[in-house]
Amino acid sequence: MSLLRFTARTLLASYFVINGIKAVRNPHDFAESAQPVVDKVLPPLKSVLPEEAAGFLPRDAIGVARYCGIAQIVGGIGLATGAGRRMSAGLLAATMVPQLMTNNPIKAAADDRAKFGADAALLGGVVLAALDTEGEPGLAWRFRAYRQLTAKESARRKAEAARAKQAVTTGAVKRARGLRRQIESAVS
């Protein structure tokens, strides 16, 4: 891991850790931005999940704010330390959704437009972090390479089998010719 990548991820993660701590300590400050999640996301989610799992979902905006705060702390630490960095960055991107849903840049005041721009920039940063493979091939590339390798291996095995079959056939023909010559020389 390069020092520059580590530093950039740590700086990006620090915002989410600090914001997550604020959300856990003072969830009332974040309840307004979490209300759309309570209104639009929780009801369909509760209807799909089993009753035992749905019991763990928050019931109000304050609970959603706390859960988002905890997710931001966990995701920020994971991104900063590099432990599960891509999954942590994806988790952080998911926590940005409530904030972006509540900010309307067209009808908002100048300060709110700036906050929307900052939130959009942070979302872009964590999406980039989620997609960063540090120069190593990603899973899609590895899957394609594996499929190509197995296709080449399969073709190689088929070619070897065909050569072996041809060798057996050629050997049988040579033995038959040699046997015929022996018979002809014995008869004459």
C-alpha positions in Angstrom: 0.0 0.0 0.0 1.4 3.4 -0.9 1.8 6.1 1.7 -0.3 8.5 -0.5 -3.3 6.1 -0.7 -3.1 5.4 3.1 -3.0 9.1 3.9 -5.9 10.0 1.5 -8.1 7.2 2.8 -7.3 8.2 6.4 -8.2 11.8 5.7 -11.4 10.8 4.0 -12.3 8.4 6.8 -11.7 11.0 9.5 -14.8 13.0 8.4 -17.0 9.9 8.7 -15.6 8.9 12.1 -16.1 12.4 13.5 -19.6 12.7 12.0 -20.5 9.2 13.3 -19.4 10.1 16.8 -21.6 13.2 16.6 -24.6 11.2 15.4 -24.3 8.7 18.2 -23.9 11.3 20.9 -26.5 13.8 19.6 -28.9 11.9 17.3 -31.5 14.6 17.6 -29.3 16.9 15.4 -29.4 14.3 12.6 -33.0 13.2 13.0 -34.3 15.6 10.3 -32.0 14.2 7.7 -32.8 10.6 8.7 -36.6 11.1 8.5 -36.8 10.3 4.7 -35.3 6.9 5.5 -37.9 6.3 8.1 -40.7 7.3 5.8 -39.5 5.6 2.5 -37.1 2.8 3.3 -38.1 1.2 6.6 -41.7 0.2 5.8 -40.8 -1.8 2.7 -37.8 -3.2 4.4 -39.8 -4.3 7.4 -42.3 -6.0 5.2 -39.6 -8.0 3.4 -37.5 -9.1 6.4 -38.5 -11.9 8.7 -40.1 -10.7 12.0 -37.0 -11.6 14.0 -34.7 -9.5 11.8 -37.2 -6.6 11.4 -37.2 -6.3 15.2 -33.6 -5.0 15.0 -34.5 -2.1 12.7 -34.8 1.3 14.3 -38.3 2.6 14.8 -37.8 6.3 14.4 -35.5 8.9 12.9 -33.3 9.1 16.1 -32.6 5.4 15.8 -31.8 5.7 12.2 -29.4 8.5 13.0 -27.7 6.4 15.6 -27.4 3.4 13.3 -26.0 5.6 10.5 -23.5 7.0 13.1 -22.4 3.6 14.2 -22.1 2.5 10.5 -20.0 5.6 9.8 -17.7 4.9 12.7 -17.2 1.3 11.7 -16.8 2.1 8.0 -14.4 5.0 8.8 -12.2 2.9 10.9 -12.2 0.1 8.3 -11.3 2.6 5.6 -8.6 4.3 7.6 -6.9 1.1 8.7 -7.4 -0.7 5.4 -9.2 -3.7 7.0 -12.0 -4.4 4.6 -11.4 -1.0 3.0 -13.5 -1.6 -0.1 -16.5 -2.9 1.9 -16.0 -0.1 4.4 -16.1 2.5 1.7 -19.3 1.0 0.3 -20.8 1.2 3.8 -19.9 4.8 4.0 -21.4 5.5 0.6 -24.7 3.9 1.8 -24.7 6.2 4.9 -24.5 9.3 2.6 -27.9 8.5 1.0 -30.1 10.0 3.8 -28.1 13.3 3.7 -28.3 13.6 -0.1 -32.0 12.7 -0.1 -32.9 15.6 2.3 -30.8 18.2 0.5 -32.5 19.8 -2.5 -29.9 22.0 -4.2 -32.4 23.8 -6.4 -34.7 25.1 -3.7 -32.1 25.4 -1.0 -30.3 28.4 0.3 -26.7 29.0 -0.6 -25.4 27.3 2.6 -27.5 24.3 2.0 -26.3 24.1 -1.6 -22.7 24.1 -0.4 -23.6 21.3 2.1 -25.1 19.3 -0.8 -22.0 19.9 -2.9 -19.8 18.7 0.0 -22.0 15.6 0.6 -21.9 14.8 -3.1 -18.1 15.2 -3.1 -17.8 12.9 -0.1 -20.0 10.4 -1.8 -17.8 10.5 -4.9 -14.7 10.0 -2.7 -16.0 6.9 -0.9 -17.2 5.5 -4.2 -13.7 5.9 -5.6 -12.3 4.3 -2.5 -14.7 1.4 -2.9 -13.6 0.8 -6.5 -9.8 1.3 -5.8 -8.0 -2.0 -6.2 -4.6 -0.5 -5.5 -3.3 -1.4 -8.9 -4.3 -5.1 -8.5 -6.9 -6.7 -10.7 -10.4 -6.5 -9.5 -12.8 -9.5 -9.1 -14.4 -9.0 -12.5 -11.0 -9.1 -14.2 -9.9 -12.1 -12.1 -13.1 -14.0 -13.1 -12.6 -13.2 -16.8 -9.0 -14.3 -16.6 -10.0 -17.5 -14.8 -12.6 -18.3 -17.5 -10.0 -17.6 -20.2 -7.5 -19.8 -18.5 -10.0 -22.7 -18.0 -11.0 -22.3 -21.7 -7.3 -22.5 -22.8 -6.7 -25.4 -20.5 -9.8 -27.2 -21.8 -8.6 -26.6 -25.4 -5.1 -27.8 -24.5 -6.5 -31.0 -23.0 -8.6 -31.7 -26.1 -5.6 -31.2 -28.3 -3.5 -33.5 -26.2 -6.3 -36.1 -26.3 -6.5 -35.8 -30.1 -2.7 -36.2 -30.4 -2.8 -39.2 -28.2 -5.6 -40.7 -30.2 -3.7 -40.0 -33.4 -0.5 -41.5 -31.9 -2.4 -44.6 -30.9 -4.0 -44.9 -34.3 -0.6 -44.3 -36.1 1.1 -46.8 -33.8 -1.6 -49.4 -34.6 -1.3 -48.8 -38.3 2.5 -49.2 -38.1 2.2 -52.4 -36.1 -0.3 -53.7 -38.6 2.0 -52.9 -41.5 5.0 -54.6 -39.7 2.8 -57.7 -39.0 1.7 -57.8 -42.6 5.4 -57.7 -43.7 6.3 -60.5 -41.3 3.4 -62.6 -42.6 4.4 -61.9 -46.3 8.0 -62.7 -45.6 7.1 -66.0 -43.8 4.7 -67.0 -46.6 7.2 -66.4 -49.4 
